[in-house]
Amino acid sequence: MYSTTWCGYCRRLKLQLDQAGIAYDEVDIERDPEAAAYVESVNGGNQTVPTVRFADGTALTNPPFVVVAEKVADLAA
């Protein structure tokens, strides 16, 4: 998950993922220029977070928890 330290949507999604026991790696786009460039590349040039990149290479921007959970379950199946 690509995020920033100040993003409320990121904090909420991380809390929900933690509560559900869904593992994730977090990358702060303000500290990692390559991560920021990736986020821009999938968001029309914008640094919109949270952006979640999945093992299959797809990405979702500011997704609801239920959508992330479903995608993770589908990839695990």
Backbone torsions as a table, in degrees:
resi	resn	phi	psi	omega
1	MET	NA	129.9	175.9
2	TYR	-93.1	132.9	-174.5
3	SER	-151.6	-176.1	169.3
4	THR	-133.7	163.7	-178.7
5	THR	-69.4	-26.0	-173.9
6	TRP	-96.9	-0.9	-173.4
7	CYS	-80.4	114.1	177.7
8	GLY	-64.8	-38.1	178.1
9	TYR	-64.5	-36.6	178.0
10	CYS	-65.7	-46.5	179.4
11	ARG	-58.8	-42.9	-179.9
12	ARG	-64.0	-45.9	-179.9
13	LEU	-64.6	-41.0	178.1
14	LYS	-61.8	-42.5	178.3
15	LEU	-60.8	-44.6	179.9
16	GLN	-65.3	-41.5	177.9
17	LEU	-63.9	-43.9	178.7
18	ASP	-60.5	-45.3	-179.3
19	GLN	-63.3	-32.0	-179.6
20	ALA	-86.7	-5.6	-179.4
21	GLY	73.4	25.3	179.0
22	ILE	-92.9	118.7	-178.8
23	ALA	-75.1	147.9	177.7
24	TYR	-157.5	158.0	171.4
25	ASP	-106.3	138.0	-180.0
26	GLU	-109.9	134.7	178.0
27	VAL	-126.2	122.2	179.0
28	ASP	-83.0	112.2	-175.8
29	ILE	-69.6	-15.1	177.5
30	GLU	-81.4	-13.1	179.2
31	ARG	-110.2	-9.2	-175.5
32	ASP	-131.7	98.3	-177.3
33	PRO	-58.7	-34.4	178.5
34	GLU	-66.8	-37.9	177.1
35	ALA	-65.7	-42.2	178.4
36	ALA	-60.9	-41.2	179.3
37	ALA	-65.0	-39.3	177.6
38	TYR	-62.7	-47.6	-179.9
39	VAL	-58.5	-43.4	177.2
40	GLU	-61.1	-38.3	-176.1
41	SER	-67.2	-27.7	-179.5
42	VAL	-101.7	1.0	-178.3
43	ASN	-129.5	37.9	174.4
44	GLY	58.5	34.1	179.0
45	GLY	88.9	-2.3	-179.1
46	ASN	-97.3	148.6	176.4
47	GLN	-94.5	63.8	-177.2
48	THR	-87.1	126.3	178.2
49	VAL	-129.8	154.0	0.5
50	PRO	-74.9	141.2	168.8
51	THR	-115.3	125.5	-176.7
52	VAL	-109.8	123.0	176.3
53	ARG	-105.8	131.2	-175.9
54	PHE	-100.2	166.5	-177.7
55	ALA	-58.6	-26.0	-179.9
56	ASP	-85.4	3.4	177.7
57	GLY	91.3	-8.6	178.1
58	THR	-78.4	162.2	-179.5
59	ALA	-139.4	147.7	174.2
60	LEU	-127.6	141.4	-179.8
61	THR	-106.2	126.7	-179.8
62	ASN	47.2	51.2	-176.6
63	PRO	-79.0	149.8	172.1
64	PRO	-66.7	150.9	-179.5
65	PHE	-53.6	-44.3	-176.4
66	VAL	-59.1	-36.3	179.5
67	VAL	-69.2	-41.1	177.9
68	VAL	-63.6	-46.2	-179.2
69	ALA	-60.3	-42.9	178.3
70	GLU	-63.7	-42.9	-179.5
71	LYS	-64.4	-43.9	178.8
72	VAL	-62.2	-42.6	178.4
73	ALA	-63.4	-41.7	178.8
74	ASP	-62.6	-40.6	-179.2
75	LEU	-70.4	-29.0	-179.3
76	ALA	-78.4	-20.4	-176.1
77	ALA	-75.4	NA	NA
